[in-house]
Amino acid sequence: MNTKQFTAVDPQGIHARPASQLVAAATPFASSIELQTEQRTANLKSILEVMGLALKQGLIFTLQLEGEDEEQAFTALTNLISETGLVQ
């Protein structure tokens, strides 16, 4: 299992465009990929679940992956998340 914690720093939080980019990047992987906050967990392959987290500025969330291709998925997703500039 791979996990990494992030803090949303963009004033708009993780809004529709970056959320859809994350979902598109996660979908091809076979592994279970989730975003977790203190209160909720969302399947990163579901835009509705990701948007339902309402990841606002200052919110800490965890990316959690488990499965056969988790290493490749972890690398791809952490790079994408960092490149967006929306998180620390």
Secondary structure as UniProt FT lines:
FT   STRAND          2..8
FT   TURN            11..12
FT   HELIX           16..26
FT   TURN            27..28
FT   STRAND          32..36
FT   STRAND          41..43
FT   TURN            44..45
FT   HELIX           47..52
FT   TURN            57..58
FT   STRAND          60..66
FT   TURN            68..69
FT   HELIX           70..84
//
